[in-house]
Amino acid sequence: MEVVFGFFSVVLAVMTLVFAFTLSKRTDRLIQSEDKRVKELLAKMEEGTGRQNEILLEIQRSAAEIQRSAERIEETQKYIAELVRIEGEKTRSLLSH
């Protein structure tokens, strides 16, 4: 009987080692697949961040262009107002003579 228990304990020990080895290999594969997935996600996030920076620069350039356009419009309005004032004075001068 002791031989049977000895045999079963050896079989149980071997099964435990096989189970531990199999579980270890599966865990390693799972960790590798998760590492790969996380690296892909980080790469996508970095790509998104780069694109966001490009868009932000584009917006800043557009805002600067809009500001320059607004300044040119203001200058043009001042020039037109000055021309109207000068022409009005000429017209008054001609009418008063």
C-alpha positions as CSV (number, residue, x, y, z in Angstrom):
1,M,0.0,0.0,0.0
2,E,2.8,2.3,0.8
3,V,4.2,1.7,-2.7
4,V,0.9,2.8,-4.2
5,F,0.9,6.0,-2.1
6,G,4.5,6.6,-3.0
7,F,3.7,6.2,-6.7
8,F,0.6,8.5,-6.5
9,S,2.7,11.1,-4.6
10,V,5.3,11.0,-7.4
11,V,2.6,11.2,-10.1
12,L,1.0,14.1,-8.2
13,A,4.3,15.9,-7.9
14,V,4.9,15.5,-11.6
15,M,1.4,16.7,-12.4
16,T,2.0,19.7,-10.1
17,L,5.3,20.5,-11.9
18,V,3.6,20.2,-15.3
19,F,0.7,22.4,-14.2
20,A,3.1,25.0,-12.8
21,F,5.2,25.0,-15.9
22,T,2.1,25.3,-18.2
23,L,0.7,28.0,-16.1
24,S,4.0,29.9,-16.2
25,K,4.2,29.7,-20.0
26,R,0.6,30.9,-20.4
27,T,1.2,33.8,-18.0
28,D,4.3,34.7,-19.9
29,R,2.4,34.7,-23.2
30,L,-0.4,36.8,-21.7
31,I,2.1,39.3,-20.3
32,Q,3.8,39.5,-23.8
33,S,0.5,40.1,-25.5
34,E,-0.5,42.7,-23.0
35,D,2.9,44.4,-23.4
36,K,2.4,44.5,-27.1
37,R,-1.1,45.9,-26.8
38,V,0.0,48.6,-24.4
39,K,2.9,49.6,-26.7
40,E,0.5,49.9,-29.6
41,L,-1.9,52.0,-27.5
42,L,1.0,54.3,-26.4
43,A,2.1,54.6,-30.0
44,K,-1.4,55.6,-31.0
45,M,-1.5,58.1,-28.2
46,E,1.8,59.6,-29.2
47,E,0.6,59.8,-32.8
48,G,-2.6,61.6,-31.6
49,T,-0.6,64.0,-29.4
50,G,1.6,64.8,-32.4
51,R,-1.5,65.5,-34.5
52,Q,-3.0,67.6,-31.8
53,N,0.2,69.7,-31.7
54,E,0.0,70.1,-35.5
55,I,-3.6,71.3,-35.3
56,L,-2.7,73.6,-32.4
57,L,0.0,75.2,-34.5
58,E,-2.4,75.5,-37.5
59,I,-4.9,77.3,-35.2
60,Q,-2.2,79.6,-33.9
61,R,-1.1,80.5,-37.5
62,S,-4.7,81.1,-38.5
63,A,-5.3,83.3,-35.5
64,A,-2.2,85.3,-36.4
65,E,-3.4,85.7,-40.0
66,I,-6.8,86.8,-38.8
67,Q,-5.2,89.3,-36.5
68,R,-3.1,90.7,-39.4
69,S,-6.2,90.8,-41.6
70,A,-8.1,92.7,-38.9
71,E,-5.3,95.2,-38.6
72,R,-5.2,95.7,-42.4
73,I,-9.0,96.2,-42.4
74,E,-8.7,98.8,-39.7
75,E,-5.9,100.6,-41.6
76,T,-8.0,100.6,-44.8
77,Q,-11.0,101.9,-42.9
78,K,-8.9,104.8,-41.4
79,Y,-7.6,105.5,-44.9
80,I,-11.1,105.6,-46.4
81,A,-12.3,107.8,-43.5
82,E,-9.4,110.2,-44.2
83,L,-10.2,110.3,-47.9
84,V,-13.9,111.0,-47.2
85,R,-12.9,113.8,-44.8
86,I,-10.5,115.3,-47.4
87,E,-13.1,115.1,-50.2
88,G,-15.8,116.5,-47.9
89,E,-13.5,119.5,-47.1
90,K,-12.9,120.0,-50.9
91,T,-16.6,119.8,-51.6
92,R,-17.4,122.4,-48.8
93,S,-14.6,124.6,-50.1
94,L,-16.0,124.4,-53.7
95,L,-19.6,125.1,-52.5
96,S,-18.6,128.1,-50.3
97,H,-16.9,129.8,-53.3
